[in-house]
Amino acid sequence: MSATRNSPNASSDIQDHADQADRPSREEAEAAVRVLIRWAGDDPSREGLVDTPSRVIRSYEEFFAGYTQNPHDILARTFSEVQGYDEMIVLKDIRFESYCEHHMVPIIGRAHVAYLPRERVVGISKLARLVDAFAKRLQIQEKMTAQIADTLEEVLQPLGVGVILEATHQCMSTRGVHKAGASMVTSRMLGTFRDDPSTRREFLSIVGHSSGFSVSNS
Ligand SMILES: [Zn+2]
């Protein structure tokens, strides 16, 4: 199998804000957590909380690891020897954990990612890594859906792309209206997934939605 590197388009604004020159130090970030603990009404110097700020900041490094990843690079290695394979490629039920940019609480869900290759395919695990690179940021679900689909289209230039995200938002289940169990579904269909009803139906039936599932192109 031969591998080539695409030369992705000029990078966009989705890149490493973490590299920004004015990024606060770890000490400043931990001090900010102590302020929030005090604001909540507790004592950051008591035994149970004394190491909490450093734990929170280490958690943040995991929660927001996406800022250190370039989604274009994840897809850069493609394969062109596919023995004439020209059917849909689908990776479904990709669990993701993201964080609502309005409340900074988790958005937990599943992504279904599909494309119809033109001539290049990408290692299937890269689709899951692509989802994570966008999930591990402060997000809204609509934007994340579009970013995944648009990046696949830009880098692989396939005949079509379909992305569906289903997620529950803790800002809705644990605060505000307190509606547990409600899940939000977003989708973005490009190329043949948008224009060809049979392609879209095939994708929806693979991921388990009825063919009547209405697709809004966000
Ligand atoms: Zn929210």
Residues whose N, C-alpha, C, O or C-beta is under 5 A from the ligand:
A	BS01	ZN	C100 H102 H103 C171
